[in-house]
Amino acid sequence: MDDLIEILENLEPDVDYKKTENLIDGRYLDSLKILSLVSEIEDTFDVEIPTVEIIPDNFNSAKKMWALIEKLKEE
């Protein structure tokens, strides 16, 4: 999870990613940052995020993103 937090902090440093639950809804992450984030996650965690998984619910918090990464690692 620390690697994920580091990726997020590089994209948008002024957010408390351990507590924030509305990264998309609160407009902390825009579409360009999401695309960059998806690429970074895929490279760092050696997973492929299918397009159908790139939805606000999966990216609204670091916890949700981590759950998605864990799920993709198991597949």
C-alpha positions as a printed Julia matrix, in Angstrom:
75×3 Matrix{Float64}:
   0.0     0.0     0.0
   2.94    2.34    0.65
   3.92    2.17   -3.02
   0.38    3.14   -4.02
   0.39    6.1    -1.61
   3.73    7.22   -3.06
   2.31    7.09   -6.62
  -0.71    9.13   -5.51
   1.41   11.69   -3.69
   3.5    12.2    -6.82
   0.32   12.98   -8.79
  -1.36   15.22   -6.19
   0.77   15.85   -3.08
  -1.67   17.89   -0.98
  -4.14   15.1    -0.16
  -4.29   12.77    2.85
  -4.7     9.53    0.92
  -5.05    7.39    4.03
  -8.24    9.22    5.05
  -9.76   10.74    1.89
 -12.66    8.71    0.51
 -13.76   11.02   -2.33
 -10.75   11.38   -4.63
 -12.91   11.37   -7.76
 -16.1    12.89   -6.37
 -14.11   15.6    -4.58
 -12.18   16.32   -7.79
  -8.76   15.62   -6.31
  -8.04   13.38   -9.31
  -9.11   14.38  -12.8
  -9.26   12.2   -15.9
  -5.67   12.88  -16.93
  -4.38   12.0   -13.47
  -6.48    8.82  -13.52
  -4.91    7.76  -16.83
  -1.46    8.39  -15.43
  -2.39    6.6   -12.21
  -3.64    3.53  -14.08
  -0.38    3.35  -16.01
   1.72    3.72  -12.84
  -0.31    1.06  -11.0
   0.01   -1.37  -13.9
   3.78   -0.87  -14.09
   4.43   -0.91  -10.35
   2.2    -3.83   -9.39
   2.47   -5.85  -12.64
  -1.29   -5.95  -13.18
  -3.54   -4.95  -16.06
  -6.56   -2.86  -15.16
  -9.4    -3.67  -17.56
 -11.33   -0.68  -18.91
 -14.52   -1.9   -17.15
 -12.72   -1.49  -13.8
 -11.83    2.17  -14.41
 -14.87    3.53  -12.62
 -15.12    6.17   -9.88
 -15.98    3.62   -7.19
 -12.63    1.84   -7.7
 -10.63    5.08   -7.55
 -12.39    7.18   -4.88
  -9.93    6.14   -2.18
  -6.52    4.54   -1.8
  -8.22    1.66    0.05
 -10.51    0.99   -2.92
  -7.57    1.14   -5.32
  -5.6    -1.25   -3.14
  -8.55   -3.66   -3.07
  -8.68   -3.52   -6.87
  -4.91   -4.19   -7.11
  -5.22   -7.15   -4.74
  -8.15   -8.54   -6.75
  -6.23   -8.21  -10.02
  -3.15   -9.88   -8.55
  -5.26  -12.9    -7.62
  -6.63  -13.31  -11.15
